[in-house]
Amino acid sequence: MSVDPCVDEIDELDVRILLLMRDGFADAAIARKVTLGHRTIQRRISGMMDAFGVCGRFALGLKVAELGLLDLAEAMM
């Protein structure tokens, strides 16, 4: 069981996107790294913001950090 129900909605691609966001990559650079379209990345980020109930990338980053989601993901890699 997850710490937060919205964590269950986040898949491996979302985690990769979050890691790249954390590392300072812009949406277009993330799209190139994961070989998807720029708009697809924007939609994925928007979907994560909806899932976590936050408005904006900064708030998404804070929520993800609060939950320790990326620490957990990196430990599993």
N, C-alpha and C positions, 0 to 999 in steps of 0.2 A: 504494500500500500504506500502511496506517495505522501509526502509531507503536505502537499497542497493538491486538490483535485485537478487544477489546471495543468499540473506537470504531466499528467497522463496524456494530454493532447499534444505534447511536444515530442517530435520524432527526431531521428538521428540527423536529418538535414537541418532541422531547426537548431539543434545544438551546434552544428558546424557553423551556421550563420551567426549564432550568438557569440561563438568563440572568435570569429573574424571581426564582428562588431566590436568586441572587447579589445581586440588588437588594433582597432582604429581604422579598419578598412571601410571605405564608402560603399554604398549599394552597388555601384557599377563594378568596382573591384571584386566585391564578394561574388557577383554574378559570373565574372570571368573565372574566378577560382573554383566555383562549384559547377561551372559550365551550364548555367541556366540564364534566362533572360533577366535583364535589369528589372522589368516590371514584375516578374515572378518573385524576385527577392523582395521587392517592396510589398507585394501582397502577403508573402510569408511573414514578414516583420509585422505588418498590420494585423494579421491573424493572431500572432503571438501576443500583441498588445491587447487585443480583444480577449484572448484566453486568460490573460493575467489580470484583466480589468484595469489597465493603466492607459494613460494618454501620453504618448510621446516615447521616443527612444530612450531618453535619459531615465524616465520612470520605469521602463522595461528593464534597463540595466540594473537599476536599484532593486527591483523585485527579484530578478534572477540572482543577484548577489545575496540578497536577504535569505533566499531559499537555499543557497549554496549549490545551485543546479550545475554550474560549470565546474566547480570543484569535484562534484560527484562524477560528472561526465569524464573529466580528465583522469580521475582515478580508475575508471573502467576501461580506458583506452590502453 
